[in-house]
């Protein structure tokens, strides 16, 4: 495999419109391109393999645990993905608090979907390999919001950090998710 057209023909500061117009995303530099787009001051980094809209992410949710728990994808930026989950009878443990397993499910869902949005899904699949979750405070009702950000995006593995917070900003759970990047056979 050689360098792709983006890496051959552009400098380190790659324009988003060029990257979006090219279909050749196989490159020895990795399975994704960190595309720098001109911002008002400096540059912003988009990690996503292709542009997407929030509505498209229902394909990852339908007929899954996410749907049963009420997890929805709520926002994204150049290098993060967020989702919400209700704290109710579906996500409670026996004492009426948010179940740690529900927090872990939210964290894994956000990290796994984020990772899959970073690769060519016609060639690769990203699956959770290891999840660590530290439960820092309790929640009885309402909603929690998780935000997933990559710490490492490699050709064979990713590491994502997921923070789950209350609407008031209190940190409920801090998770680290290791993802295996697998070729589709």
N, C-alpha and C positions, 0 to 999 in steps of 0.2 A: 504494500500500500504506500502511496506517495502523499506528498502534501496536497491538500485540496486547492481549488482555485482561489478561495478566499485568502489562504495563507501564502500562496505564491504571489498574488497580485496586489496585496494591500499591506500597509504598514501595521504596526501593533494597534493603532487606533483605527478600527474597522467601522465603516459606516453601516448602519442598520439596514438601509435600503438595498445595499449591495448584497448583504448576507441573506436577506429575505428572498432575493431574486434567484439565488443559486440553489440548485437541488443537490449538488455534490457535497455531502456532509461527512463522507468517509475521509479521515485524515489521520496521519500518524501522530498528530498532536493530541488526539483524544476523540471521544465520541460526541463532544459538544464543542461549541465555540463560544467563548466569552466575547460577546459583541459589544463594543463600546460605541455609544451613540452620543452625539454632541448634545449637551445640556446647556442650560442658561449659564451656569458657572461650572466649569470642569466637565466631567463626563459621568454618565451613569452606565451601569453594566447590566445587560440582559442575559440571563443564563438559559432561557427557554429555547428549545430546539426550533420550534415554530411558534408564530403568534397564536394566541388562543383567546377565547372569551370565557367568562365564568360559567355561562350557560352550557358550554360544551363539557364541563367537568361532571355533569350528571351521569355520563357514561361510566365513570368510575364508581358512582354511588348506587345506581339502581340495582336492586336485588342483592344487596350486600349487607354486612353488619352495619356499615355507615347509615344505611337507610333505616334499619331497625332502631338504631340509637338516636336518630334525628340529626346526624352530622351533616352540615351543609358547608360548601366552600363559599366563603364570603368576600374575599378580596385577594389581590396579588399585586406585587410590584416587580421591579426588575430582578430581584434576587430573593423573593419570599412569597409564601403562599399561606393564607389564613383560612380558618374554618371555625364554625361555632358548633356547640353541642348543648342541648338542654340538660339542666340538672333537674331530673324528675324521676318518677317511678321506674323508668327504663334504665336509668344510670345510677340509681342509689344502691348502696350496700345496706345490710339489715338495720343499721343504726340511723338511716335517713340522711346519710352524707354521700357525696359524690364518690362512687366506687373507683378505686385506683385502677382497676382493669378497664373501666370506661375511659379514663384519662389516657391510659396506654393505647387504647384503640384509636382515640382521636390523634394522638401523636404519631402512631404508625401510619394511619391513613394520610395525614398531611405530608409526612416525609416520603412515603411511597409514591403518592400521586405527584408530588413535586419532583422526585427523581425521574419518574416516567416522562414528565414534561420536558426534561433536559436531554432526552435521547431520541433517536429515530426509532419510533415504536413499531415500524415495519421490520426492523432488524434486531432490536434489543428489548428486553423486559427487565425492569428493576423490581426486586423483591426484598422484603425485610429479611435481614440475617441475624441481627442482634438488636435488642431494645433495652435500654436502661432508663428507669423512671424514678425520680426522687419526688415524693409527694410532700409538699412544703406547708400547705394550709388546707383547711376543709371548706367545703361549700355545701349548703343545704338545699338551695333552690336557685332558679334563675337560669342563666346561661354562662358558659365559659367560652373563651376564644383562644384557639391555638394558633401560633405563628411559627412556621417552619422555615429555617434558613440553612443553606448548605455550609458546612465547614470544610468539606473536601469533595471535589467532583473529579473522579478519576475514570479511566477507561473500564476498570473491572469492579470498582467499588465507589460508593459515595458515603459520606457521613453527614447527617443532618441533625441540627439542634432544634428542638421544639419547646417553646415556652407556652404554657397554658395559664391564662389569667382571667380574673373576674372582670366585669365591666368597669370596676373602680381601679383596675390596674394591679391588684394584688396577685403575686405569683403563686399559683396553686400547684403546678407540677413543672419540673424541668426534665426533659428527656433528651437522650442521644440515640439516634437510630443509624445503624450500619446497614447499608443496602448492597446487595450483590447485583451487579450488572451482567445479565446473561444473554447470550446470543440465542435467537429463536431458531430452533431446529426443525 
